[in-house]
Amino acid sequence: MQIILIQDVNNLGGANELVSVKNGYARNFLIPKKMAIEASPSNLKQLEERLKQIKKKEDKMLAELNKVIAVLQSGPVTIGAKTGTSGKIFGSVTTVQVSKAIREQKSYEIDRRRITLLDEIKELGSYKAKVDFGNGNETEITLEIVAE
């Protein structure tokens, strides 16, 4: 029997998927628990329209994400740090400071948990950090550490 899944079902498929299952499993378990609906022609048309809307929303989100990536890569993010006479930083630069600097300089709110420092920052200079936006979308940004 062909059914359309309304929500994710373990070992079967994800939401908005068309799958084939045995009649008893569909009629006695999936359909009564509102996990799936029967794949009638009208339901298939609704599924097709829903998938078009999801695709449109994802394309719009991807365009916005590419714009954010372009802004982040446009130039280095400058972070001020307190230093000693030898150029070493008191403490180290953290992802919280990087997130705050991006918010102030680039006007985008990036969660600190999405930022990964590629090197431990203990001295003045230029460093790289990675920003992961999820779904395989990530970018590398340049951090410029200067004395306050």
Secondary structure, DSSP 8 states (H G I E B T S, - for coil): -EEEESS-BTTTB-TT-EEE--HHHIIIIITTTTSEEE--HHHHHHHHHHHHHHHHHHHHHHHHHHHHHHHHHSS-EEEEE-B-TTSBBSS---HHHHHHHHHHHH-----GGGEEESS---BSEEEEEEEEEETTEEEEEEEEEEE-
